Amino acid sequence: MIKIGIAGTRGLSTLMGLNAIDDVKVTAMCDLDEGHLNETAEKIGGNVAKFRIFDDMLESDIDAVIIATPMQCHVPQAIAALEAGKHVMSEVTAGVSMDELYWLCECVEKYNKVYMYAENYIYDPRVQQIRKMVEEGLFGDTYYAEGMYLHNIGNLFKYPNGKTSWRSYWQCGVRGNFYPTHSIGPVMQWFPNERIKEISTFSPGIRNDIGLKQDSGTTTMCRTETGKLLNIRVDCMSPRPHNMDYYYLQGTKGCFYSKAHKDDIDRVSFICEESPIYDMKWKKLEEYNSYLPDRYANATEEQKKSGHNGGDFFIVEDFIKAIRNNQAPELDVYKACEWTAVGLLSGISVANNGRTIEIPNFRKNMPVEEKIIKI
């Protein structure tokens, strides 16, 4: 039996996935808000232990922790959990400073426990279907992609009790692309064996009267080691409907264009005899559902209900599999830090008129002389 402790009531997004896996049980829950903690524990059911102090939960009989607290808590709590001998799955972003990212890598290596990044947008069925089509060569050599996270969060700057939310500081109290990984993670699935080498970030400045430092949208151009490009846009300040999972992919043989709103459709187009290069036609992505990975094609109704079209089940499944096999998951600490660093360093870039900033090469036993910001 693998016993799980959840830190932060946001972690309930993983609950259905955890409950659907044999020999896995949520046995502990931690949150500073006692009323919310009691309400959430009741939803979980059973004899879940309740804690207001994170370190107290770590001393209980659990094997792993899911960290779903505000982002400034992620690294301190991950380090404490690793030191206590617990496996960790952490919500995004991985950390709030470059030093935190270096500490996180060092601790994962030191304590030899599983650390998995909970970037659940990667597990969307469309993202995984396009990944399979890339692997099968349908798009040819992929060289350009776009990802957008457009989410007006103006209603989240205050708590219901009127106090200022952490989002007013750690998210929208900074400049730059503060929340990039929901866009980076999925599109990086379509560039096998690549890493982001450098970025440049631009913005139109602050075009609202909210009174926070965050730009009214940022566009970050990312270049990989082999020269491929990612265009990552985040906008949580502008008045507009939500569109948190827009993606585009271009290859030498075809392209993918995700739906722009809920009533739209996902499209692909390929060079073929019926569609020569100068007269290509759009087709519905669903016409290529034979490329949907088996576990998505065969997903049960219960798994699909777990959130993000089943993605919240499969991310938990991979975390548990990594624990049982005692191996690093695909979404390991190095990817978590690389993608998070894009956001952290974008603040320097945008404040310096789009200056190009190098992304460190996060990897095992990274030498200390590389743990710097190059400008």
Order of alpha helices (4+ residues) and beta strands (2+ residues): beta-alpha-beta-alpha-beta-alpha-beta-alpha-beta-alpha-beta-alpha-beta-alpha-beta-beta-beta-beta-beta-beta-beta-alpha-alpha-alpha-alpha-beta
